[in-house]
């Protein structure tokens, strides 16, 4: 988005990485910035939906931003190492049921989407006490979490398809399920959650959006939204986004708010059900 947006805005866009706390650090910086339209956030599901739903001590609420647009969806794939004996999600369910606490899964840190994803999936697939059934091993970042699976150090991960596409193509990871309604070219052999009889798991999806600080001028908001909407027809951006394993999905302002509200409410309810809220 940063590569093509300048041509529609008429001015350059500088990308600044402010890493830390699963995206909370960067989100907090933008939340406190001047609402002049010059400081924007590449919002992600973890920092904008999951963390606000799980953590009561982060310095912003999920809706403490000017939501400009959702720009892409990133299917979640549950996968194991090709060297592991598990051939299906049912094999995982059977294993954690028969031997609670023996298997493990990796995440990009406490309070991230990856942390919630596996217990959520297992719960929806009928596993009782999923937090006790499988051990959580947090890593610093999604790349390290995926590498831990490749190395066989953990048994399972449920993460964005973009984080696993290279490992899947290289034959190092076996995808067991994908959360899109239809199968995806990143993992064409992986059944969908709907195919497995669990369409409710489709709520588990990665996404990115463009946010600004709260209190932005409506005229500035309109100009930014117009520019983002023009990217929707940009063939180069669509091709590049698909090559990363994502689905181009640019929503307008009202649709973005409706989608984000739904995501936060869904994760908040699941966090309460799983008793995963962090004080």
ABEGO torsion letter per residue (X at the ends): XAAAAAAAAGBBBBBBBBBEGGGAAAAAAAAABBAAGABBBBBBAAAAAAAAAABAABABBAAABBBABBABBBBBBBBBBAABABABAAAAAAAAAABBGABBBBBAEBGBAAAAAAAAAAAAAGBBGAAAABBBBBBBEAAAAAAAAAAGABABBBBBAAAAAAAAAAGABBBABBABABBBAABAABBBAAAAGBAAAAABBBBBBBBBBBGBBAAAAAAAAAAAAAAAABAAAAAAAAAAGBBBBBBBAAAAAAAAAAAAAAAAAAAAAAGABBX
